[in-house]
Amino acid sequence: MSTEDTTETAEASTAETDADASTSKCGGSTAEASTETGSESSCGGSTAEASTGTDSASKCGATTETDLETESKCGASSADSSESSSSSSCGASSDDEEEVGSTVDDFEAEPGTLVTVGLGPGRPEGMTARAKAALADAEHIVGYRTYVDLLPDEITDDAEDIYSTPMCGEVSRTEEAIDRTLAGNDVAIIGSGDPNVYALSGLALEILESKGGSAHAVDFEVVPGVPAAQSCGARLGAPLVNDTVSVSLSDHLTPMEEIESRLHAVAGEGFTIAIYNPWSRKRRENFQTCCDILLEHRDPDTPVGVVHGASRDDEETMITDLETLSELGEEEIIDMTTTIIVGNEDTYVFEDRMVTPRGYETKYDY
């Protein structure tokens, strides 16, 4: 579904407990000890909604959530803080973590390159050649732990350092990548799906700008991947060959009132709709609200495709209709690894495949 990091949206589904230490090749060790509740998106973004933990300190000059005499190991001035950060529902959006701990003036090295890389739906064969080449060129790879585990061995074996964090560290993880870049390293930030679809490309540029940096100075580049809507749509047949929009049901970063307004706006038009982040145990009502809004504007027999865990070992695909969709909310097929494709008024089902006509039938005889 998503989602890269996909959104790396923040919703809860399954429990994950991590307590480990990793070594940063920037010159220091990092310590992680966290208890998190969350699940990751298989088609575009990691997901989590509840987190309690102590994040690792940046070794490249960035101030992190909880620091006691944090020393930079990559050329940045050290930052000291005796205050613990305020907790957030995700662990990635607290006030302290959103503060920039270092600026470009803290680094003496010539900046390296920074690329955000989309891994596609999950398996190595779903990665583009360009993505594989970008990762092969990167000295440091930074990402959510689940996505790092998806990388082929030839990439991880050749990397100088791989920096991974548990769920929900989007802001601190992205700042770590930028600091490593400003320290002179060639760095890749990875996520599933595409980096520009509910993922971290925008966040990377925002943090770089807040540090007083330049996208040209660090040679910033986005390496696209196959987004969730496309990889899941391919499992369903041909539902996306006409105008399509995507809407995420995650209200972690977008208020639910705005999501509802957007659903009303697109459901009344002839778009095929890709629904990202449809369900978690923390926000079941969002899915039901979405179904209710869609039924206000579209016929109950509108074809709907549901793809769970595209290209993963637990992949499951279903074609149903809009009237039945709401009944699937408690079923395992719909969770944060699911993308839902809602057909338009012309979409039909042909031998277990969704088809959305492009319009050729109105101009040609065939």
C-alpha positions as a printed Julia matrix, in Angstrom:
366×3 Matrix{Float64}:
   0.0     0.0     0.0
   2.04    2.63    0.86
   3.02    3.87    0.81
   7.58    4.96    1.57
   8.33    5.41    3.79
   4.3     4.27    2.53
   3.55    7.98    3.75
   5.59    7.21    6.01
   2.31    7.68    7.7
   1.91    6.89   11.37
  -0.78    4.39   12.26
  -0.92    1.37   14.57
  -1.6    -2.25   13.73
   0.87   -4.74   15.21
   3.28   -4.62   18.13
   7.02   -4.39   17.7
   9.61   -4.23   20.46
  13.18   -3.25   19.72
  16.16   -2.93   21.97
  19.46   -2.93   20.14
  22.6    -0.95   19.47
  24.02   -0.15   16.05
  27.32    1.4    15.05
  27.42    4.52   12.94
  30.26    4.69   10.44
  30.32    8.43   10.94
  32.43    7.8    13.98
  30.22    6.79   16.9
  27.79    4.19   18.12
  24.07    4.67   18.24
  21.73    3.2    20.81
  18.12    2.33   20.3
  15.67    1.15   22.91
  12.04    1.44   22.01
   8.69   -0.19   22.37
   6.46    0.56   19.44
   3.06   -0.35   18.11
   2.78   -0.19   14.38
   2.79   -1.81   10.99
   4.47   -0.94    7.75
   2.95   -0.25    4.37
   3.97   -2.73    1.74
   3.3    -0.38   -1.13
   4.61    2.99   -0.2
   5.18    3.94    3.42
   5.87    2.74    6.89
   3.11    3.07    9.42
   2.75    3.43   13.16
   0.59    5.21   15.64
   1.87    4.56   19.12
   5.44    4.66   20.33
   7.38    4.83   23.54
  11.12    4.96   23.3
  14.51    6.65   23.45
  15.86    7.43   20.03
  19.49    7.14   19.07
  21.71   10.19   18.98
  22.81   11.54   15.64
  26.52   11.12   15.06
  26.64   13.7    12.3
  25.76   16.8    14.25
  21.99   16.67   14.72
  20.24   17.12   18.02
  17.91   14.21   18.79
  14.96   13.61   21.07
  16.93   12.79   24.21
  20.58   13.86   24.37
  23.09   14.02   27.19
  26.33   15.49   25.87
  25.79   14.51   22.25
  29.1    14.77   20.41
  29.26   15.17   16.65
  31.43   12.63   14.89
  31.24   14.04   11.37
  32.54   17.58   11.6
  29.55   19.34   13.11
  29.64   21.22   16.38
  28.42   19.22   19.36
  25.0    19.81   20.9
  24.23   19.34   24.57
  20.81   18.99   26.05
  19.59   17.69   29.38
  15.92   17.82   28.53
  13.93   14.8    27.44
  11.66   15.33   24.51
   7.94   15.39   24.82
   6.32   12.17   23.74
   4.18   11.94   20.64
   1.74    9.36   19.4
   4.23    8.27   16.79
   7.58    9.24   18.18
   8.44   11.06   14.99
   6.49   14.25   15.35
   7.37   15.63   18.76
   8.38   19.27   19.04
  11.95   18.4    19.95
  12.46   16.14   16.99
  11.14   18.72   14.6
  13.79   21.18   15.76
  16.91   21.24   13.62
  19.97   20.35   15.67
  22.65   21.52   13.25
  23.05   23.79   10.25
  25.28   23.81    7.19
  27.67   26.11    9.03
  28.48   23.27   11.45
  30.09   21.17    8.72
  33.49   21.77    7.16
  33.43   19.05    4.5
  32.34   19.41    0.9
  28.74   18.11    0.85
  28.1    14.73   -0.73
  25.09   13.6    -2.72
  21.65   12.9    -1.28
  19.16   10.7    -3.14
  15.74    9.51   -2.06
  15.16    6.1    -3.59
  11.86    4.29   -4.13
  12.13    0.51   -3.81
   8.81   -0.19   -5.49
   6.38   -2.77   -4.11
   8.86   -4.75   -2.08
  10.81   -7.51   -3.75
  14.19   -6.76   -5.42
  12.78   -7.59   -8.85
  10.31   -4.75   -8.4
  13.11   -2.19   -8.1
  14.05   -0.16  -11.16
  17.53   -0.39  -12.63
  18.01    3.27  -11.77
  17.14    2.61   -8.11
  19.61   -0.27   -7.91
  22.33    1.87   -9.49
  21.69    4.74   -7.08
  21.92    2.42   -4.09
  25.09    0.84   -5.44
  26.66    4.31   -5.67
  25.61    5.36   -2.16
  28.15    5.12    0.64
  25.5     5.31    3.35
  21.96    3.95    3.16
  19.36    5.27    5.62
  15.91    3.83    6.11
  13.17    2.24    8.13
  14.33   -1.18    9.29
  11.67   -3.14    7.37
  12.7    -1.5     4.11
  16.38   -2.11    4.76
  15.52   -5.79    5.15
  14.05   -5.72    1.64
  17.35   -4.7     0.03
  19.22   -7.37   -1.93
  22.45   -8.66   -0.39
  24.65   -7.25   -3.13
  23.56   -3.75   -2.15
  23.82   -4.12    1.61
  27.17   -5.93    1.38
  28.74   -3.11   -0.65
  27.42   -0.2     1.43
  29.9     1.5     3.72
  27.22    1.93    6.37
  23.53    1.19    6.75
  21.62    3.24    9.3
  18.18    1.89   10.15
  15.67    2.8    12.81
  12.43    1.26   14.04
   9.11    2.61   12.95
   8.15    6.23   13.31
  11.52    7.97   13.18
  10.88    9.78    9.91
  12.08   13.22   11.01
  15.15   12.15   12.99
  16.09    9.55   10.36
  15.84   12.05    7.52
  17.89   14.62    9.44
  20.51   11.95   10.1
  20.74   11.33    6.36
  21.11   15.03    5.64
  23.78   15.49    8.28
  25.74   12.59    6.85
  25.48   14.23    3.44
  26.65   17.59    4.77
  29.55   15.74    6.37
  30.74   14.71    2.9
  29.11   11.31    2.37
  27.02   10.09   -0.55
  23.74    9.09    1.09
  20.55    7.34   -0.01
  17.25    7.49    1.9
  15.09    4.52    1.0
  11.38    3.84    1.14
   8.93    1.5    -0.52
   6.84    2.63   -3.46
   7.83    6.05   -4.78
   9.66    8.73   -2.74
   7.16   11.38   -3.84
   4.01    9.46   -2.85
   3.3     9.84    0.88
   7.03    9.54    1.48
  10.14   11.48    2.48
  11.4    13.45   -0.53
   9.53   16.57    0.55
  10.62   16.21    4.16
  14.24   15.9     3.08
  14.07   19.18    1.16
  12.23   20.9     4.01
  14.87   19.88    6.56
  17.71   20.75    4.21
  16.2    24.2     3.72
  15.73   24.67    7.47
  19.44   23.97    7.95
  20.31   26.74    5.53
  21.38   24.23    2.89
  20.96   24.1    -0.85
  19.61   21.22   -2.92
  22.26   22.04   -5.52
  25.06   22.12   -2.96
  24.34   18.56   -1.83
  23.39   17.33   -5.33
  19.89   16.26   -4.3
  18.03   13.82   -6.52
  14.8    11.8    -6.4
  14.96    8.28   -7.85
  11.39    7.17   -8.53
   9.93    3.76   -7.81
   6.69    1.99   -8.71
   3.97    3.54   -6.49
   1.47    1.45   -4.55
  -1.46    2.4    -6.79
   0.36    1.16   -9.88
   1.76   -2.05   -8.39
  -1.59   -2.93   -6.82
  -3.53   -1.86   -9.9
  -1.45   -4.26  -11.97
  -2.64   -7.1    -9.75
  -6.24   -6.19  -10.5
  -6.12   -5.93  -14.28
  -6.46   -2.49  -15.88
  -8.33   -0.21  -13.47
  -6.12    2.88  -13.76
  -5.96    3.64  -17.48
  -8.08    6.77  -17.16
  -7.94    9.73  -14.74
  -7.0     8.59  -11.24
  -6.48   10.27   -7.87
  -5.09    8.97   -4.59
  -6.34    9.71   -1.08
  -4.75    8.56    2.18
  -7.06    7.82    5.1
  -4.3     8.43    7.62
  -5.17   11.43    9.79
  -1.81   11.46   11.56
  -0.59   14.38    9.45
  -3.82   15.44    7.7
  -6.97   16.29    9.73
  -9.86   13.95    9.06
 -12.08   16.89    8.09
  -9.75   17.59    5.16
  -9.69   13.94    4.16
 -13.49   13.84    4.15
 -13.66   17.01    2.05
 -11.25   15.54   -0.48
 -13.2    12.29   -0.66
 -16.41   14.2    -1.38
 -14.63   16.24   -4.06
 -13.19   13.3    -5.98
 -15.98   10.78   -5.43
 -18.44   13.03   -7.24
 -16.21   13.16  -10.33
 -15.27   10.41  -12.76
 -11.96    9.53  -11.19
 -10.74    6.09  -10.3
  -9.65    6.43   -6.66
  -6.66    4.77   -5.0
  -7.15    4.6    -1.23
  -3.92    4.44    0.79
  -3.6     3.61    4.51
  -7.18    2.4     4.77
  -7.3     0.81    8.19
  -5.66    0.38   11.54
  -6.93   -0.74   14.9
  -6.43    2.81   16.16
  -8.74    4.43   13.59
 -11.37    2.06   12.29
 -13.89    4.87   11.9
 -11.9     6.5     9.08
 -12.46    3.51    6.82
 -16.18    3.4     7.53
 -16.48    7.14    6.94
 -14.71    6.72    3.6
 -17.11    3.96    2.53
 -20.12    6.07    3.52
 -18.88    9.07    1.52
 -18.15    6.98   -1.56
 -21.65    5.48   -1.42
 -23.14    8.98   -1.39
 -21.67    9.6    -4.83
 -21.29    6.21   -6.51
 -23.47    3.21   -7.24
 -23.31    0.34   -4.72
 -22.26   -2.08   -7.5
 -19.18    0.01   -8.44
 -16.24   -2.43   -8.78
 -13.6    -2.18   -6.06
 -10.22   -3.92   -6.0
  -8.44   -4.72   -2.74
  -4.76   -5.69   -2.69
  -3.07   -6.68    0.57
   0.72   -6.92    0.78
   1.47   -6.57   -2.93
   4.59   -8.54   -3.88
   4.99   -9.77   -0.32
   4.7   -13.34    0.91
   1.23  -12.67    2.33
  -0.17  -11.01   -0.81
  -3.94  -11.32   -1.22
  -6.15   -9.84   -3.93
  -9.92   -9.42   -4.07
 -12.41   -7.77   -6.42
 -15.69   -6.8    -4.79
 -18.16   -3.91   -5.0
 -18.59   -0.66   -3.14
 -21.6    -1.88   -1.17
 -19.59   -4.82    0.23
 -16.41   -2.87    0.91
 -17.41   -1.6     4.35
 -18.0    -5.18    5.51
 -14.32   -5.96    4.98
 -13.13   -3.53    7.64
 -12.66   -6.26   10.23
 -11.12   -8.71    7.75
  -7.37   -9.36    7.59
  -7.2    -8.4     3.93
  -7.6    -4.71    4.87
  -4.88   -3.17    6.99
  -2.04   -0.69    6.59
  -0.39   -2.87    3.92
  -3.49   -2.65    1.73
  -4.31   -0.39   -1.21
  -7.9    -0.13   -2.41
  -8.8     0.8    -6.0
 -12.33    2.2    -6.4
 -13.59    2.15   -9.97
 -15.49    4.95  -11.68
 -18.9     4.79  -13.34
 -17.43    3.09  -16.41
 -15.28    0.49  -14.65
 -16.41   -3.11  -15.07
 -15.14   -6.61  -14.29
 -14.04   -8.9   -17.1
 -13.02  -12.43  -16.09
 -11.81  -11.44  -12.61
 -10.06   -8.32  -13.9
 -11.06   -4.73  -13.39
 -11.23   -2.64  -16.57
 -11.62    1.13  -16.74
 -12.19    2.15  -20.38
  -9.96    4.88  -21.73
 -12.56    6.02  -24.26
 -11.41    4.27  -27.42
 -14.83    2.65  -27.82
 -16.39    6.06  -28.45
 -14.13    6.78  -31.45
 -13.19    3.45  -32.97
 -14.89    0.26  -34.03
 -13.32   -2.88  -32.62
